[in-house]
C-alpha cells in the first residue's frame, strides 16, 4: 500500500464529488450572481418608474467588502448629474470591520456612477424637462463587478400611492380567484 503525504490527503478531500451545488457553480459564497445585494423597495412605492438602466459604480476596496457582506442602505438615496457626471448621494455603506486607518472609507460619501456619455446626456435632458428624479432601485454583482439599477422616476402623490395599492390588491384578488376556479374544476373531474 502506497503512503500519501498530508498535502495529497487534503487535495483528495477537496476534490470529492459530494460538493454542494453552490460551490460547483463557481460561487463560493453560494450567492446567485444576479441577486440584489440591496434593493430600494420604498422607491417603487414613492415613485412611478419610467425607465431603468444598469450602470457601474466606483467603490473603494473596503466598500466592496461591505457590499459583499450585504451591508448597505439605499433608503433616501438619489442620483444627480454634476459637471457631466452622474453621482449617487445618500447611500450608506458602513465601514468594513477589518479595514481601519488607511483602508477605511467615509460611509456617506457621494459615489460616481458609470454610464455612457449619450445616456448621461439623454437622462439629464429628460430629468430637467419633465422634472423627473433618478433613484437607485438595487445594487448587485455581475461578473464580479458592482452594478446599480438606476431608474428615471416621477414622484407619486398620496392619492396616486393609494390608487397603485388598490390596483395591486385587485390584481392579486383576481389571480387568487382564478387559481381557486382552476382548482375547483380539477376537483370535479
C-alpha positions in Angstrom: 0.0 0.0 0.0 1.3 3.4 -1.0 1.5 6.1 1.6 0.1 9.6 0.9 1.6 12.8 2.0 -0.7 15.1 4.1 -1.0 17.6 1.2 -2.2 14.7 -1.1 -4.8 13.8 1.5 -6.1 17.3 1.7 -6.2 17.6 -2.1 -8.2 14.3 -2.3 -10.7 15.7 0.3 -11.3 19.0 -1.5 -11.9 17.3 -4.9 -14.6 15.0 -3.6 -17.7 14.5 -5.8 -20.0 15.4 -2.9 -19.6 19.2 -3.3 -22.6 21.5 -2.7 -24.4 22.9 -5.7 -23.3 26.5 -4.8 -19.6 25.7 -4.9 -20.0 23.5 -8.1 -21.4 26.6 -9.9 -18.3 28.6 -9.1 -19.8 30.9 -6.5 -18.0 30.2 -3.2 -20.4 32.2 -1.1 -23.4 30.5 -2.6 -25.0 33.7 -4.0 -26.8 33.9 -7.3 -24.8 36.2 -9.5 -27.8 38.5 -10.4 -29.4 38.5 -7.0 -29.6 42.0 -5.5 -27.3 42.8 -2.5 -29.7 45.6 -1.6 -33.0 46.8 -3.1 -34.8 50.1 -2.6 -38.4 48.9 -2.1 -39.5 52.3 -0.9 -38.6 53.8 -4.3 -41.1 51.6 -6.1 -43.8 52.8 -3.7 -42.9 56.5 -3.7 -42.2 56.9 -7.5 -43.6 55.8 -10.8 -40.8 54.2 -12.6 -40.4 55.4 -16.2 -37.1 54.0 -17.4 -34.3 52.0 -15.9 -30.6 51.5 -16.8 -27.8 49.3 -15.4 -24.7 51.3 -14.5 -21.4 50.7 -12.8 -20.3 52.3 -9.6 -16.9 53.5 -8.4 -16.1 52.0 -5.0 -13.1 51.7 -2.7 -11.9 48.2 -1.6 -13.4 48.3 1.8 -16.7 49.4 0.3 -16.7 46.3 -1.9 -16.1 44.1 1.1 -19.0 45.7 3.0 -21.2 45.3 -0.1 -20.4 41.6 -0.5 -21.4 41.2 3.2 -24.8 42.8 2.3 -24.2 45.8 4.5 -25.7 48.8 2.6 -28.7 51.2 2.9 -30.4 52.6 -0.1 -33.2 54.5 1.6 -33.5 58.2 0.7 -30.8 57.9 -1.9 -30.8 59.6 -5.3 -28.6 60.5 -8.2 -27.7 63.8 -9.8 -25.8 64.9 -12.9 -23.0 67.3 -11.9 -20.5 68.6 -14.5 -21.5 65.9 -17.0 -21.0 63.0 -14.5 -23.6 61.1 -12.5 -23.2 61.0 -8.8 -25.1 58.9 -6.2 -26.0 60.6 -2.9 -27.4 59.3 0.3 -26.1 55.7 0.1 -24.8 54.5 3.4 -22.1 51.8 3.3 -20.9 51.0 6.8 -17.2 50.6 7.3 -15.7 47.2 6.9 -14.8 45.8 10.3 -11.3 44.7 9.3 -10.5 47.9 7.4 -9.1 50.6 9.6 -6.8 53.6 9.3 -5.7 53.9 5.7 -8.1 51.3 4.2 -11.3 52.8 5.9 -13.8 54.8 3.9 -16.4 57.6 4.6 -19.7 55.7 4.9 -21.8 58.6 3.5 -19.6 59.9 0.7 -21.0 60.5 -2.8 -20.2 57.8 -5.3 -19.7 58.1 -9.0 -21.9 56.1 -11.4 -20.5 54.9 -14.7 -22.7 55.5 -17.8 -22.1 56.2 -21.5 -22.0 59.9 -22.4 -25.1 59.7 -24.6 -27.0 58.0 -21.7 -26.0 60.8 -19.3 -27.0 63.5 -21.8 -30.4 61.8 -22.5 -31.2 61.3 -18.8 -30.1 64.8 -17.9 -32.3 66.3 -20.6 -35.3 64.2 -19.6 -35.0 64.8 -15.9 -34.7 68.6 -16.4 -37.6 68.9 -18.9 -40.1 66.6 -17.2 -39.0 67.2 -13.6 -38.0 63.6 -13.1 -35.8 62.1 -10.4 -33.0 59.5 -10.7 -33.3 56.9 -7.9 -31.3 53.6 -7.4 -33.6 50.6 -7.3 -31.0 47.9 -6.5 -27.3 47.1 -6.2 -26.0 43.7 -7.3 -22.8 42.0 -8.5 -22.5 41.0 -12.1 -19.3 39.2 -13.3 -17.5 40.3 -10.1 -18.4 44.0 -10.5 -20.9 46.0 -8.5 -23.8 47.3 -10.6 -26.6 49.8 -9.8 -30.0 49.6 -11.3 -30.9 53.3 -11.7 -34.4 54.4 -12.5 -35.8 57.6 -14.0 -38.9 58.2 -12.0 -41.7 60.6 -11.3 -42.8 61.3 -7.7 -46.3 60.0 -6.8 -48.8 62.0 -4.8 -50.6 60.4 -1.9 -53.7 59.6 -3.8 -51.6 58.0 -6.6 -50.0 55.7 -4.0 -53.4 54.7 -2.7 -54.6 54.0 -6.2 -51.5 51.9 -7.0 -52.0 49.8 -3.8 -55.7 49.3 -4.7 -54.9 48.2 -8.2 -52.2 45.8 -7.0 -54.6 44.3 -4.4 -57.3 43.9 -7.1 -55.0 42.1 -9.4 -53.9 39.8 -6.6 -57.5 39.0 -5.7 -58.3 38.3 -9.4 -55.4 35.9 -9.6 -56.5 34.2 -6.3 -60.0 33.8 -7.7 -58.6 32.4 -11.0 -56.5 29.8 -9.1 -59.5 28.8 -7.0 -61.6 28.4 -10.1 -58.9 26.1 -11.7 -58.6 24.1 -8.5 -62.4 23.7 -8.3 -62.7 22.5 -11.9 -59.9 20.0 -11.4 -61.6 18.5 -8.3 -64.8 17.9 -10.3 -63.0 15.7 -12.8 
